[in-house]
Structures are given as structure tokens and as C-alpha cells.
């Protein structure tokens, strides 16, 4: 059972004097009081913290009342067992019925009786702790039971154990192969994408050295160097996330794809200027993504469109989005279309294989890892990436992003905020 100083109670009330009053009444009990001045503020807190022993919530609040807030809270699996006590000045049967219907365990009426509040809070905190303890013991017993069952089965069927070990060996070999490919992708980003900000720093530093007397020009290039340095820091942080074997739900956020694509274009400012590339960006949606990784996708696609341009031809890139339904979910399909050298239809899948190149290194530089990284990133987003091309007529890449991330975010709570 947790120590008393670890007991957390969330108090929700739109009036600061009520929050202070409740905190004062409970301060002798050494509870850790977390305060929220609205239902939306409470939901924000509960998106990140789940270890509350009790929630005390005022019923009458502007914008979102206590019943509505409680209803959203109990839609989260991790919060279903946290008891909620409503605080209200009304004792009508209809309101009480509605409160119990949404999941409340009790009511406290205003004006608050301090002793009654302390007793009820202590009771429900203790009940919550005992419930959590029983759940933990149940989980432990289930684990022990599963372990014993496994041991019995292994003793009764040694041949099955050998087969299991062989299967595990195959899985480990597959995992090792996947890790090696992941390391290859990591090395590519470190050796390729991280060099782009460094090239900018070097180029603009040279320009400063050549234009010492032109103060306005120097300020402009210093700003570009600072932006490139910031970008380098972002890339390092993104690499650390990308190197993990699994992503966390908190990495996802609602992001504007227009901003992400513009940032990707800004990264390649020099390449765009040198090639004279024309990029036509149509309005794109906002979706739940990991912005740093999604920026890598568009950076790779735009970079490829410039790199694989036709000789003596100005590269043109068109980027737009459509919405469609696939596999019981709505998807935003972002098209990146270029007028480059294209490729044969038979290579539609091959180009996403790590180290797979359709051209020799001497013809066009590159390692053949960029598109495999794009595919991996889209898999981590529960999405897809596909390609089609026609020789000498350009290529089309389609990035399909789910409108909702299954298991990644609680949509209704996030929307309520």
C-alpha cells in the first residue's frame, strides 16, 4: 500500500476560494493535492497522470460541468477505477441520479462540513488503495499460475520445449536482422541528414568571411547559421526517438502538415536554389503524428525529387492531400509528384528495400536507405507509403496517414481539451 505522502487527490473547481478551502481542510492528512480550475484543465492533467487515489469535483462549472468531465474521464481504461466524489449545492434526486449514472461514488453538499469531508476522503482513499492492492495481487497470482502451468507443460512435453526454443531462436535471428537494419538507417541519418545543417553552417560562415563589411548581409547569414544549429539539435533529438524499439503515445501530437513540409523545404534551401526547383504546396491537413519523424519523410521525398531530376530540366514538385477510407479507418493521403526521371513499374516495391538502388552510385549519389526509412516511419505511424513511376515522366509517392491513431491517443479527451 503506498505511503500517505504519495496519496494524490485531484480537486476540480472553477472558484479559487473553494480550491483553497478544500486544500486547507485536507492539509493535515498530508495528501498531495493537485488542483484544476476547470473540467478541461482536469482532463489535461489526467492525460499525463493516472495515479490519483480520488477526484473531488464541483458539479457546476462553466463550459464543461462535472458530469460531462466525469463521463470523459471514465472512458479512459486507466482511470476507470479512480473514485469521483461530486461537490454540489443542490440535492435534487435527478441530479444525484445523473451523478451516480456517470460513475460517481458519493456526493458532498455545500457548505462543506470539514470533518465529513475528511472522513469521506479517508474512506474512499483507503478503499481505492485496497482495490489497487487486490488488483496487484491478482496480477501476481495470474503470473505465478501462468509460470507454473508453463513449467508443467515443459516437464510433460520436452519435445515441445525443444520446438519452442527453436522457434525462439528463429525469432531472435529475425529480431537481430531488424536491429541491424535499424542501425543501418540510424547510420544513414547520422551521416546524411545531419550533414545538411553542417553544410549550411559552413556555407554561410564562408559568406560572412567574404562580406565582413556588409553588416546587413552578415546578420542574415548569422540568423541562418543559428537556424541550422537549432535544426541540428532537433535532428539529434529525433534520432534518439527513432533509435528506440518502440514509440510512446506521448510522442504523437496534433501537427500541421503545412508547417512540417515547409520546414522540410527550408532544410534544403541551398539544393532548391541551386536546382531552381519549383515546389507547389497545396493546403494540407493537421493530423496526429510525430513531427520530427514526419519531417524526415517529406525531407527524403523532396530531396529525392530534386536528386532524380532529368538532366537540363527544372524539377517541379507538386504536394497535395486527399481523404479516403481504408481498413476501417479514415486516412489522409498526401501525394508528392515530381517530373523527374521516374522508374519502371516493376520497382514499385523494391525502392523501399534497404540499400536497394535503381541507379549506380556514380550516376546519382545516395545509399539506398532513405525510402526504407520513410517506410519504417510510416509503419510506426500505422500508415503506409507507396510509389509509382513512369520512366522519363516522373514519380508519384503517396503517404497515407491515419486520421486517428489507434491506441496512441484518447481522441475524445484530446478533442475536449
Protein Blocks (a to p, Z undefined) as FASTA:
>chain_A
ZZfklpccddddfbfklmmmmmmmmmmnopacdddfbfklmmmmmmmpckbfbdcddfbd
ghiafklmmmmmmmpmklmmpccddddfbfcfklmmmmmmnopabdcdddddfklmmmmm
mmmmmmmmmmmmmmmmmmmmmmmmmmmmmmmmmmmmmmlmmmmmmmmmmmmmmmmmmmmm
mmmmmmmmmmmmmmmmmmmmmmmmmmmmmmmmlmmlmmmmmmmmmmmmmmmmmmmmmmmm
mmpmbdcfklpccddfklmmmmmmmmmmmmmmmnopacdddddddddddfklmmmmmmmm
mmmmmmmpcehiacddddddddddeehiacdddddddfbebpafklmmmmmpghiafbdf
klpgcehlmmmmmmmmmmmnopacdddddehiapaddddddfbdghkacfklmmmZZ
